[in-house]
Each structure stands twice: as structure tokens, then as C-alpha cells.
Amino acid sequence: MTSSNESTVDIAHVYRGTFVHSTDHTAVEILEDRLLGVDTEGKIAFIGSGQEVYSLSQKWRFEALAVTQLGQYEFFMPGMVDTHIHASQYSYAGTALDLPLLQWLNTYTFPVEACYKDLGFARNVYTHVVKRTLRNGTTTACYFATIHTDASLLLGQIANDFGQRALVGKVCMDTNNFVPHYRETPEESHDETNRFISELLEKKYPLVRPVVTPRFAPSCSAALLGHLGEIAQNNHLHIQSHISETKEEVKLVKELFPDYDSYTDVYHKHNLLTDKVSPTHTHTVQGHSVDNEDHNIAAYNDSGGNGSKYADVDDDYNDSGGNGSKYADVDDDYNDSGGNGSKYADVDYNDSGGQGSKYADDDYNDSGGQGSKYADVDDDYNDSGGQGSKYADVDDDYNDSGGNGSKYADVDDDYNDSGGNGCKYADVDYNDSGGNGCKYADVDYNDSGGNGSKYADVDYNDSGGNGCKYADVDDKGDGSQTVMAHGCHLTDEELKLFREKGASIAHCPNSNISLCSGMLDARRVLNHKVKLGLGTDVAGGYSPSMLDAVRRTLDTSKVLTIQDPQYQTLTFEEVFRLATLGGSQALSLDEHTGNFKVGKDFDALRVNTAIEGGPIDLINHGEGPKVLLEKFLNLGKSLVSVSVSHTIGYMFSDFGGWALYVS
């Protein structure tokens, strides 16, 4: 694996040894005797065989003698991702675990969080929690702060100063009758959230981003939830909250929001249940325009399958697109030489368009090519459309006799059966047996979709079928993504909605057990193909260590097996993936981190299982890398000393089990 622009890359560090990570298809992949090069921007420039050190040194212009060699019992693994942690609760972590959730919040949490109006107090706690999580191997964290804007901005600054990748959320809550001095008005929450987002983005921190943070539905009015959904959508921001942590909480939500189908439906109807959406070029918040070029789709770019939205197009959106490419082979005047299916292919908006052209050969109603948006349709949008016409041959109830490809062709009100090929919701309950081109045709958002499926056979970037929206594109954006903590008591219908919307769950097993909230059935979540990561949920979870989250996840799975011997227990390999790549996917940060792939940031832990005085005793001295990984996950400990290197971010010294590198 090499970089496409290798001739212009300056190599800062090269490591040789064993690398252990996860892929979309393999829970644990072991790369032995590999050479990995890190460029001056902290990104993985190349991965090659250790035996090729000389040729690679010539190709990449580094000194072979300068390679850092890992020891026999060392390996690199990706930095761990904490998808849910309350930085503001760290001061009382390890205590106050004698009450159930709702009483716990009113008795301990809200009074402590009210103290964060004092920036001195906030700085002290936030400095400690960022340092501690880094020492525990957390290179990426998704933080809850408090309702205080300035203290929340301070948390972002501290994470940036220590080099931790972080999503930081100013908590929003306008309903809190138990601790009245710790809440906002809807207007205050709306305005301060906008200020928080604007000021944090203006800092241009390379690794720190804002996340829209309604605390949870019981502490927010419907009006506030609606405002936050709009803010997140308009600014392409992540969203985080809590859901179905306890049965008492679920009951309370039903009482507070009686007109909604479920707890999940409350978030859904307020546009707070979202998947990753590529951002626009700028964020506009309260009149501020904040440049976002670092988070855009940089090249839009190449090697897409036929129909790929951005297949093989240049910055001027004009050449060499595959068939169906949105801007395939079109000039700046958007009018000529488009491939079949090109949005503006060969049209001056009315004639001689290629097949599928949006405005092909029509004055919005007749003689359009196949697939034309308005091809050969009458004013009532219902008859004689060409195949693929948006409203081709459909009645007012949008349900029958549509041509193939019709948006609403021959579908019932439940949008699920007997659609023609290409129908948006053809014959699907949003996931199976759709005709070719169906938006959600036979996909679990990544595989076996028919041609044209929105997410056909892709892990959001490669090997998509013809017409796939994201087929083989370099998506560099960090758009919207909802991550909901806990989810212990979600129904199957709610999980289906999570899957449909692409939202994620943060599994927090320590907290779930410590507060007697419930036990999330992680296998059930995975079977529903919902994205899942792990979280510490400090201070409901008493440990800020992601290794603890790994162990408690395995314990919870084994308890469920005790209760049902037929239960399929999670393996340590699967949980390793949840703590690394799974977490980055849950936060839609997997374009940047989560595993070792050329082009990603080098967020990594250097694990030394044989360090003198460390927590692991190697008795047989013949253990392979997979055994060493399992021992580390079960026995490894955190760091207790820190040193700084600005070359690739912050480098933590060998002590207590590993060295930590944060790009």
C-alpha cells in the first residue's frame, strides 16, 4: 500500500514491527514485520514489508538506519475511541454509585455540573480528565461538558493543547425542576449553542470539533429539541445524547411525549437521529461564516463505479465521469458532452440530453430521454413518463403504474412493495429485495445492494455498484452523525429506525451495571446492523479507561450467555474492533482514524507486553501477537508518566505497558 502523491511527501518517522488492527471484514488483522511511514503531518504515508526496507527508503527518501524497530513482544494497535464520556463528572468518578439514574442525576450530577460556571474549577477538572484519558490509551473522545459555554470552549482548548482528537458538546437542557439553578431557557440554550459552535469552529483546532448535545429528552422541551435538530442539520454537526438507559427513564419519556411512537421517535421527529452527511464548504452560525475546507470532500474525486455521484470528476466538475456521474464530463456551462445519466449532460436545459439527463430534451414535459426527471409528463405528473421519470405514470396517491425507475412507482403508502426497478422505496422495508436502483435495495447499508442502490456494497467509499451514491469516492467530510448512549431497553422497531437512519449507539457497560440501569445486548444491536462503539460514561461508569470498557463489555456478554446458553457470546476480537474501528465508525471519524490505512492519521498505541515491572508476565515466551493482544486487553494497565514530542503530536513514554502516539 502506498500513497498516490508519494513524490511530494516528507517522511518524519518509520516504524518496523507488528501492527494489529481491525478492518470492515476482519475483527483482528495482524500485520507482522511491516514497515510503516508517517509523514510530517502525522498521516500514514506507506505500509510495506519489513524486508523491503532498503527499496522503500530509496523510494520514500528516509534513512534506513533511522527506522524505529519494535521489540519481540511489542506491537502497535490503533488508539482507542471513547464514544461517550462526561468530562464534567470526572471530579467524583469512583463514588456516588448508590442511586438509580434519575435520582443519581438530581442528587450528585446536576449540583456538581452547576459549578462549571467557575472557569478555574473547570480548568482543573478538564485538564485532569484529558490527561487521564490519554494515559489510558484514549486517542479520541466524545465529551459531554455542561450548559456553560465558556467552560465548554475551555474543554475544547485543553483537548487541543494535549493533542487529543475530541468532539466536545455544550450540554443543552431547559427542563430541570429538581435543580432549578442548573438549566437554561430555550432561547438561552439556542443562542449559547450557536455561540459555542461558532467560537469553537473559529479556533480552527485540527482535531477538535463541536457536537450538538441535548442532554436527553426528559431534560429538553420539544421546542428546544427542534431548535437543536435544525442547528445540527444546518451546520452538518455531530449529535450526541442518551436513550433508553433505564426502564424508569423510558416510562418518563412516554409521559412527557405521549404523541410519539417511542423514545427513538422523539429524537427522530426532531431531526436528531442522523447519519453522516457531507458538509458544505462553510458553516454559517449566527451570521458567522466559518471556513471548513479541511473537512470537505477534497477531490470529489476518482475511480467511482458507473453512476457514482462524484465518479472520476475534477474540481471543475467537468470531465471523465462514469455513466450516471452527477457531473460527468460536463463543462463549466453545464451543457455538453455528458455521459449517460449526467445531471446536466449535453443540455442547455432543454434539449438533446443523454439518457438520464435531469433536463434531457424537454421543456419540462415531453420527449425526455429515459430517466429524465420530468420526461414526457403532464401537469398532473401522472402519465406517459419515460422509464425512470420522477413522476412517470403515477396517480395522485403516488402508488401505481409507474414506469421503471419512477420515484414512487407502484408503491403503497407504507412505501414497501411492488415498486418498479429504481423505485425509491421499491418493495422494501427499507432494506431488502428492492429493484435495481432502489434507494435501500437489499442492503444493510454496505453490502449486496442492487445496481444504483444508495449504499450498494460500500463501506461508504468503495466498490459500490453502478449508480451507488458513494461508490468508490474519497469522502473527506465529517458530516452529521448521531451517537446515542446506552440503549439498554430499545425495541426491535427502534433498532430498525436506528439502522435506517444510520445512527449509532455508545455501549457503556460499566455505567449500565454500576447504576443498575440494564444490560445492553450488544449482539442484538450488531445483528440489527446498527453501528456500535464503546464508552466509559464517566462518572456513571467509575473508570475512565477504555480497557475497562472492553472488559465490562465481555463480562456483560458472558452474563447474557449464563442467562441463555444459546446466546452467542462476543469474542475479544469483536470487542477489540468495537473499541477502535467500531468507535471511529460510530462517530463517523473512520476516514481519519480507527485502523492503519494509508492516508489516515497515525493515532496509535505502542504496546510493550514485556516491560519490566509491567502487569503482564510472559511465562511461555512463545506467545504470538494475537495472544499478546488478548493478554493486554485483559491485563494491561494505564500510563503514569508523560513526555511531549511535537514531531507527531504528543508522544507518551514507555511506562506501565505502552507508549502512546497521537498524530
N, C-alpha and C positions, 0 to 999 in steps of 0.2 A: 504494500500500500504506500503510495507516495502522493505528494501534493502536486496540484496542477501548475502552481506557479513557483516551483522549486528554485528556479534560477534567481529569483528575487528575494528569497527567504534567508535571513541570517539566523544561524543556529546558536542558541545560548547554552543548552545543556543536552547531553546524550547519556542515556542510561542503558545498561545491558543486564539482563536477568529475566526473571519470571514475572509475567503480568497476568493477573486474574481478574476477569470481569464478566459481565453478562451481555447477551445480545437479545434481540427480539425472539430468537428461536432457540436459544440455549441459556439455561439458568446460570450455569457456570462454564465459562470457556477459559482454558488455561493455555497461555502462550509462553512456551519455555524457550529460553535462550533467544530472546528478542532484543533488538536494538531500537530504542525509541528516542526520537529527537524532538526537542522543544524549542520553538523559535523565540525571538526576543519579545514577542507579545504574549508568551505563555501558552501558545497553542501547539498541539501535536502536529509536527511538520511531516514526519515519516515514521513508519514502523517497518523494520526489516529483520532479516535473520542475523543473529549474532555472528555467524560465520562469514558474513559479508561486510565486516567492519571496515576493511580496507577500501573496498569499492564504494561503499556508502560514504566514507569520509572524503573520497575524491569527488563524489557526486554532489555532496552537500557542504563541502568545504569546512570540515571540522577536524581537529587534531585527534587522531585515533588514540593517542596516549591520554587524552583528556576525558575519555569515557568513564563514567561512574559505574563501577561493577558492583552488583548486588551479591551478597553472600549466599551460601548454600541454603540457608534457612530463612531467607528474606524473599519478599515478593511485593510488588505494587498492586494495589487494588484501588478502585475509584473512591473518592471521598463520599461519605455518607450524606444523605439528604433527609433532614428533619422537616416533614411536611406540615407539622403543627406544634408550635411551642409558644407559650405566653411568657415573653421576656419580663413582663411586669410582675409576674408571680414568683420570680426566682428567689426573692428575699426570704420566702417562707417554705421553699422546697424541702421536702422531707418531714414536714409537720402538718398538723391540721387536716388529718385524713379520717376524722371520726364521724363525719356527717355525709349524708347523701347530697347529690349535686346541687339542687336548688337551695337547700339550707346552707350548704358549704359556700356558695356564691355570696349569699347575703351576710353570712357571719364572718367570713375571712377575706374573700376576694375583693368585693367592692370597697370595703373600708381601706384596704391596702392600696388598691389602684387609685383611689382618690388622692393619695399622697404624691402622685407624679406631677402635680402642678408645681412642685418644688423641683427645679431643674438640677439642683445639687444632689438630691436624693436619686433622681432619675439617672444622672450620670454615673453615680456609684454602682447602682444595681445593673444597669445596662452594660457597663464595662465588664463587670464580673461575668455576666451571662454569656456575652460574646466570647470572651477568653475561655470560659469553661467549655462551651460547646465545641470550639475549635480544638481544645485539648482532647476532647472526646471523639475527634475524628469527623465532626460535622462541618463539611465544607460549604454546604448550602442549607439555609434555614428559612422557614416561612413563619414570621413572627407576628403575634398579636402584641400591640402596645397598649395604650389606654385611650381615653377620649381626648387627651391633651395634645394638641397639635405640635407645640414646640418640643415637648418631650419625645414625641414620636419621630420628629425630624432629627432629634439628637440620637436616637437609636440608629437611624439610617447612617448618620455620620460616623458613629462608632463602628458599625459593621464595615463601612468602607475603610476606615482607618486601619482596621485589623485585617483587611483583605478577605473578608467572608462574603460569599455570594448570598444575598438576602432579599426576600420580599418582606416589606415592612408595612403593617397596617395600623392606621389610626382607628381605634375602635369607635363604632357608632352605636348609640343607644339613647332613645328618647323616652323609654318607659322603664322606670325603676322605682317602684313605690316603697321598697324596703330601705333603700339608701338614697333618699331624695337629692342629697347634695352631689351624688355621682351620676349625673345624667345630663343630657342636652335637650334643648328644644329641637324640633325638626329643622327649623331654619338654621340654628347654630350648627347642627350636625352636617347639614348640606353645605353651608358656606365654609366651615372649617375643613371638611373633607376636600373640597375644591382647593382650598389654600394649601393643605398638606400635599396634595398631588402636584400642584403647580410648583411649589417651592422645592420639593424633592427632585422632580424632573429637571428643574433648572440647575441643580447641583451637577448634573451630568456624571454621577458616580458610575463607573464602568460595570459594577457588579450588584448594585442596589436599586431596587425598583419598588414603587408603591403598589399596594394591593387593597382593593376596596373591602371594608371589613365591617359588615353588620354583625354585632356580637352573636346574636341568634334571634330567631323570630319572636320569642317571648319578650325580648327587651326592645323591640322596634315596632313602631306603628306601621300600618300598611302604607301610609304616605311616605314615611322615611324609606321603607324598603323600595318603593317605586322610584324615589329620587336616586337611591344608590344604584339601582339597576340601570338607570339612564346614564349616570356618571361613568359606570364601568363600560357600558356599551359605547358611549361617545368617545371614550379615551382609550379603548382597547386594553383595559387593565384586568389583571387577575382579580378574583373574588375569593374570599375565604369566610367561612362561618362554621357553625355547629349544627348537627342534625341528629335527632333520634338517639340521643345519648342514654336517656333513661325512659322508662315507661311513664313515669310521672310527668316528664317533660312533654312527651308525645300527647298525653291527655290534656295538658295545659294548652298546647298549641291548637288542639281541636276546639277547645273552649274559646280561645281568643280569635280564631279564624274559622268560624263554623261553616262558611260558604266555600271552603276549599276541600278538594278531594283528599288531601293528605298533607303531611308536613312538607314533603318534597314539592307538592303542588304550590304551596305558599311561595317558595323561592322561585319556582318555575314561572308562575304568573306575574312575578315582579322582575322578570328578566335577570335573575340572579343565578341561574343554572345554565352555564355556558361551556362551550368547548373553545379551543384555540381558534382565534380569528386573526388573520394577518393584519397588522396595523397600517394606517395611512402614514403619509410622510411626516406629519406633525401631530402633536397632541394640542388641542385647544381647551384650556381650562380657565374659566372666568376671564376671558379676554386675553389670556397669555398664550402665545404660540411657542411651543417648546419643540425644538428640533429633535427628530427621532431617527436620524438616518442610520444610526448604529443598529437599530432594531428592525429595519425594513428588509424586505426581500431584496437582497443586494443586486442580484443579477437577473432575476425573473426567469430561469436562465437557460438551461440547455438540456438536451437529451431526454425530453419528455416523450411519452408514448403519443400516438395519434390522438388528438383531442385534448391533450394536456393543456390546462389553462394557460400556462406560460411556457409551452414547449419550445425550446430552442429559439428564443427570441432575444434580440439585442435591446439595449437600453432605449433605442428609438422605436421600439415596438414594431419593427418592420420586416425582418427577413427570416427566412428558412424555418418557419414553423411547420410542425407536422400537421396533417389533416385535422381539422377541428380546432386547431390552436386559436385561442381567443383573438390574438393579434397576429396571426401567422402571415408572414410575408406581406405586410402592408406598409405603405409609405406614410409619411407624416400627414398627408392629406386624407388618410384613411380611405383610399378609394380604389386601389388597383392591385392586381396580381395576388389576391389572397388565395390560400389553399382552400380546399373544400371545407366548409364549416366555419371559415374565418368570420369573426363577428362583423367586420366591415369589408369583406372580401369583394374587391372589384366593383365597388358601388359608388356612385355619387348620391348615395342614399335612396336610389330608386331603381336602378336597372342593372342587368347583366351580372348579378351576383353569382358566385359559386354556390353549389349545393350547401344548404345550411346557413347561408348568409343571413344575418339578422334582418336586413332590409333588402334581400335579394329580389331584384326585378319586380318591385311592387310600389304602388302608391298607397301602401298600407292595406291593400285589399285584394289584389288579384295577381295571377300568373307568377307567384313566387316559386322559387326552387324548393325542392324538398327540404324540410327543416326550417323554412323561413318562419320567423316569429309570427308574422301576420299574413302568411302566404294564403292568397285566394280565400279570404274570409269576408263575410258580410258584416254589416254594422252590428248585428246581434251576436257576432262572434260565435256562430254556431254551425255553419255548414260549409261544405265543399272545400275544406282546407287540404293542402297538400300534406303528405306524411311528415310528421314532426312539427306541424303547425302548433303554436302555443294553445290556440283555442279551436283547433281543427275539428269541425263537425261535432261540436258538443252543444248540448242544451243548456238552458239557464241553470239547471241543477248540477252542471259540470260533471255529469256522470255517465253519459252513454254515447256510444257510436263514434268515438273519436278515432282519428287516423292514428297509425303507429307513431309513437313519439309525442302524441298530444300530452300537454301538461296534466290535463285532468281526464284523459281519455278513458271512458268506460269505467269510471270508478265510483264506488258508492260513498256515502257520507263518511263512513269510517275509513276512507282512503286506503282500503286494503285489498280489494280483489279485482280480478279480471281486467286489469289495465293492458292497453296495448304496449308493445315494445317501446321503451323510452319513457313510459308514463312515470311522472314524478314519484307517485306512491303506488306503482303498479303491483297489485297482488302481494302486498307486503304488510306485515305488522311491524313495519319499519326495519325489517331485517332479512326476510327470506323470499326466495322464489320470485323475485321481480324479473320483468323482462329486461332485455338488453337496454342499457341506458337508464334504468331505474335509479333514482337518486340513492336509495338504500338497498339496491338489489343484492340480496343474498350475501350480505356482508356483516361481519362483526366489527365493522369499521376498519378492517385491514385486510381481509382475505376473501378470495373466491367470488368477488363481485363480477357481474356481467359486464361486457364492454360498455363503457360510458358510466359505470357506477361511480358515484361521487368519491367513494373511498375504496375503489376496487383494488384489492390485492396490494395495498400500500401500507407501509408504516409511516404514512403521511409524507413520504418523499420519493419512494422509488418503486419501480416495477409495476406501475398501475396499468390497468387495461386501457384500451383505446377510449378516449373521452374522459378518462379519470381526471377529476378536478386537480388533484395534487400529484399526478403521475410524474415521478422522476424529476421533481423540482427541488432546487436549493432554497428551502424556506428558512430565511434567517430571522423571521419575525418572532416576537414573544407575545402574541396576542392574548386575548381574554382566555381565562381558564378558571373554572370554579373548582375549589377543593373544599369539601365538607368533612369536618372532623367527626369521628366516632361511627355513626350509622348503625349502631348495635341492633336497632329494632326496625330497620327498614323492611317493608314488604317486598314481595317479588315484583309487584307492579311499580313500586318506587324505584327499584333497581333497574327495571326496564327503561324507566324515564331517565335515570342517570346515564344508562348506556346510549340511549337515543340522543341525548344532549351532549354526550362526551364529557360529562362532569366526572370528578374524581373523588375518592374517599381517602381520608387520612386515618389509618388504623392506629389507635393509641392504647395498646393493651394494658400498660401499667396503670394508667388512669382508669380505664374501664373496670379493672379489678379493685384498685385502691379505693375508689368511691362507690364500689358495688353497683356500678351502672349496668353492666351486662357484658356479654362476651360476643364480640363480632365474629361471625362465621366467615373468615377470610376466603375459604374455599368456595363458599356460595357466591361471594362477590366476584371472584375470579371466573367462576362458571358463567356468571352473567356478563362476563367480558367488560366489566367496569374497571377503569384504571384505579390502581391501589398503590399507595405508598405508606410509609410508617412515620409515626410521630411520637415524640416524648410526652407532649401535653403537660409540660411543667406548668403549675405545680400540682395539678390533679394527679399527674404522674410524678413520683418523687425523684426520679433520676433524669438528669439532662443528657444521659449517654444513649446514643443510638444502638450501641451494643446491648444495652438493657432492653431496648425496644425489640431488637432481634430475638433475644432470649424469651421475653414475655410473649412474643408472637408465637414462637414454637410451643411454649407452655400452654397457651390458650388452645392451640390446635390439638394438643395432646389431651387436654381436659375434654374437649368435644369428642375425641376418639374414645375416651373412657366412658362417656355417656352413650355413645353409639359406636360399637365395634366396627360397623361397616363404613364409618367415616374415613375419608381419605386425608390422612394427616399431612400437613405441609412438610416439605423437606427443608433441610438447612440451605440447600442450593436455591430453592424458591424464595426463601426469606432473605437470603443474601441479595437476590435481584430486587426484591421489594425495597431494601434499604439503600440501594444505589440507583440503578437504571429505572426501576419502578417509581421511585420517588421523583426523579427528574421528569419522567413522563407525566406523572400526576400533576406536576407544576408546569408542564409544557416548556421545560428548560432543557429537554433532551437534545436539542440542536447544539447545546453548549457543553453539557456535562452528563455524567451518568455511566460512561464507559470509555474505553480507549479506542477512539476512532480518529483518523486523520482529519484535522480541521477543528476538532473540539478543544476546549480548554483543558489544560493538564491539571485537573483537580484530582489529587491522588494521595493515598496513604502509603507510606513505605513501612511495611510490617516486618519487624525482626523478631521472629518467634524464639530465637536462641539467645536473646540479650541476657547478659549476666544479671542475676537478681530479678529477672522478669517473672511474670506469672505463669509461664509455661515451662514444664520440664519435658525435655525430649529424651525418652528412655531408649527407644529402639534405634534412633539415629538413621533410620531408613525411610522416614516418612516422606511421601510425595507432596506436591503443592496442595492437592485437594485436602489431604489430611491436615496439613498445616493451616489451611483456611478454616476448616471446621474447628480445630483447636483454638484458633484465635477468636472466632466468633463466640465460642463458649467460655473461654478462659481469659481473653485479652483484657487489659486494663488501659486506663487513660494516661495521658502525659501529665507531668507535674512541673516541667520547666519549659521555657520558651526562649528561642533566639530568633532574630529577624534577619531576613535577606531580601532586599528589594529587587533582586535579579528576576525572580519569577513570582513575586508576591511575598508571602510570608512563609518562611521555612522553619519548622519546629524540630528541635534536636532529638536525636535518638535517646529516649529515656522512658522506661516503663512499657515498651512494647512496639512503638512505631515512630516514624518521622512523618510529619505532615507537610505536604506541599500544596499551596493554594495559588493557582495562576491568577 
